[in-house]
Amino acid sequence: MKLHELRDNEGATKKRMRVGRGPGSGKGKMGGRGIKGQKSRSGVAIKGYEGGQMPLYQRLPKRGFNKPNRKKFAVVNLGLIQKFIDDKKLDAKNITEDTLVESGLIRRKLDGIRVLAKGELTAKATITVTGASKGAVEAVEKAGGSLTVTSAVAAE
């Protein structure tokens, strides 16, 4: 077999229908759109239109609310902190939000950094951050270190 002999399997591809190319094609003149009307024109989208009846998406009640001033935290897992300590990118004695950013573990602080308990922490680390989960606090203390939460966003 040569490169120029490569072909798709029989029936794997189907030629597209060329619409509006004369009566002999079977889709000539109107192109299968019928006669006149909005749907025969181009550029028409009648997705939620129900013939003048109040559309379903307008009949249903609105729900939910997005708080405009909500806090957005950068999230760090304990496993990643351990990996950076092992790679000597972080000093386990003093881990703050600034050292986490400098080491490249997170890109930016946003409204603060929140530590989550995913992964294993074996090093005796002293961590000071804006927020932490209960599991993360327990895991750090179990490893012999301490996790301090600085702001009012205490362990949830």
C-alpha positions as CSV (number, residue, x, y, z in Angstrom):
1,M,0.0,0.0,0.0
2,K,1.2,3.5,-0.9
3,L,0.3,6.8,0.5
4,H,-1.7,7.8,-2.6
5,E,-3.7,4.6,-2.3
6,L,-5.1,5.5,1.1
7,R,-8.9,5.8,1.1
8,D,-11.8,5.8,3.6
9,N,-13.8,2.6,4.0
10,E,-16.7,2.2,1.6
11,G,-19.7,4.1,3.0
12,A,-17.6,5.9,5.7
13,T,-18.1,9.3,4.1
14,K,-21.2,10.8,2.5
15,K,-21.1,13.7,0.1
16,R,-23.1,16.7,1.3
17,M,-26.3,17.6,-0.4
18,R,-25.8,20.6,-2.8
19,V,-29.0,22.6,-2.4
20,G,-30.5,24.9,-5.1
21,R,-28.6,23.5,-8.1
22,G,-31.4,22.8,-10.5
23,P,-34.5,20.6,-10.6
24,G,-32.5,17.5,-11.6
25,S,-30.8,17.4,-8.2
26,G,-33.9,16.7,-6.2
27,K,-33.3,19.7,-4.0
28,G,-33.4,22.5,-6.7
29,K,-35.4,25.7,-6.8
30,M,-36.6,26.1,-3.2
31,G,-33.8,23.9,-1.7
32,G,-36.2,21.9,0.4
33,R,-37.5,24.9,2.3
34,G,-41.0,25.1,0.9
35,I,-42.6,28.3,-0.4
36,K,-42.2,31.7,1.2
37,G,-42.4,32.5,4.9
38,Q,-39.9,33.2,7.6
39,K,-38.4,29.8,7.6
40,S,-37.6,29.9,3.9
41,R,-35.4,33.0,4.4
42,S,-31.8,32.9,5.4
43,G,-30.5,34.2,8.8
44,V,-33.6,33.1,10.7
45,A,-33.5,31.5,14.2
46,I,-36.9,30.7,15.8
47,K,-35.5,28.7,18.8
48,G,-37.7,29.8,21.7
49,Y,-40.5,31.2,19.6
50,E,-43.9,29.7,20.3
51,G,-46.2,31.4,17.8
52,G,-46.8,34.5,19.9
53,Q,-47.6,32.5,23.1
54,M,-45.5,33.5,26.1
55,P,-42.4,31.4,25.7
56,L,-41.6,28.7,28.3
57,Y,-38.3,30.4,29.4
58,Q,-40.4,33.6,30.3
59,R,-43.2,31.7,32.0
60,L,-40.8,30.0,34.5
61,P,-39.9,31.9,37.6
62,K,-36.4,33.4,38.0
63,R,-34.2,31.7,40.5
64,G,-30.9,32.2,42.2
65,F,-28.6,35.1,42.8
66,N,-24.9,35.8,42.3
67,K,-23.4,37.9,45.1
68,P,-21.5,40.8,43.3
69,N,-19.0,41.3,46.1
70,R,-18.3,37.6,47.0
71,K,-14.8,36.6,48.0
72,K,-12.8,34.5,45.6
73,F,-10.0,32.5,47.2
74,A,-7.0,30.9,45.6
75,V,-7.1,27.2,46.6
76,V,-4.1,25.1,47.6
77,N,-4.1,21.4,48.5
78,L,-1.9,20.0,51.2
79,G,-0.4,17.4,48.8
80,L,1.0,20.2,46.6
81,I,2.5,22.0,49.6
82,Q,4.2,18.8,50.5
83,K,5.5,18.3,47.0
84,F,7.0,21.9,47.0
85,I,8.6,21.3,50.4
86,D,10.2,18.0,49.1
87,D,11.5,19.9,46.0
88,K,13.0,22.6,48.3
89,K,10.9,25.3,46.8
90,L,9.1,26.0,50.1
91,D,10.6,26.3,53.6
92,A,8.4,24.2,56.0
93,K,9.2,26.4,59.0
94,N,7.4,29.5,57.7
95,I,4.8,29.2,54.9
96,T,2.8,32.4,54.3
97,E,0.6,33.6,51.4
98,D,3.6,35.5,50.0
99,T,6.0,32.6,50.1
100,L,3.3,30.5,48.3
101,V,3.1,33.0,45.5
102,E,6.9,33.4,45.3
103,S,7.5,29.7,45.0
104,G,5.1,29.6,42.1
105,L,2.6,27.2,43.8
106,I,-0.2,29.7,43.1
107,R,-0.3,32.6,40.6
108,R,-2.0,35.3,42.7
109,K,-3.6,35.7,46.1
110,L,-7.0,37.0,45.0
111,D,-9.0,37.7,48.2
112,G,-6.8,35.2,50.1
113,I,-5.5,31.7,50.0
114,R,-7.5,28.7,51.3
115,V,-5.9,25.4,52.2
116,L,-7.8,22.2,51.5
117,A,-7.0,18.7,52.9
118,K,-6.5,16.9,49.6
119,G,-3.3,14.9,49.6
120,E,-0.8,13.9,52.4
121,L,1.3,16.3,54.5
122,T,4.2,14.6,56.2
123,A,6.5,17.6,56.9
124,K,6.2,19.6,60.2
125,A,5.0,22.8,58.6
126,T,3.9,26.2,60.0
127,I,1.3,27.7,57.7
128,T,-0.4,31.1,57.9
129,V,-3.2,31.7,55.4
130,T,-6.6,33.4,55.0
131,G,-8.7,30.3,55.2
132,A,-8.5,26.5,55.7
133,S,-10.9,23.6,55.8
134,K,-11.3,21.6,59.1
135,G,-9.7,18.6,57.5
136,A,-6.7,20.6,56.5
137,V,-6.2,22.0,60.0
138,E,-6.4,18.5,61.5
139,A,-4.0,17.1,58.9
140,V,-1.4,19.7,59.6
141,E,-1.6,19.3,63.3
142,K,-1.5,15.5,63.0
143,A,1.8,16.0,61.1
144,G,3.2,18.0,64.0
145,G,2.8,21.4,62.5
146,S,0.4,24.3,62.9
147,L,-2.1,26.0,60.6
148,T,-3.1,29.6,61.5
149,V,-6.1,31.2,59.9
150,T,-5.6,35.0,59.8
151,S,-9.0,36.6,58.9
152,A,-12.6,36.2,60.0
153,V,-13.1,33.4,57.4
154,A,-12.3,30.7,59.9
155,A,-12.4,27.0,59.3
156,E,-15.8,26.0,58.0
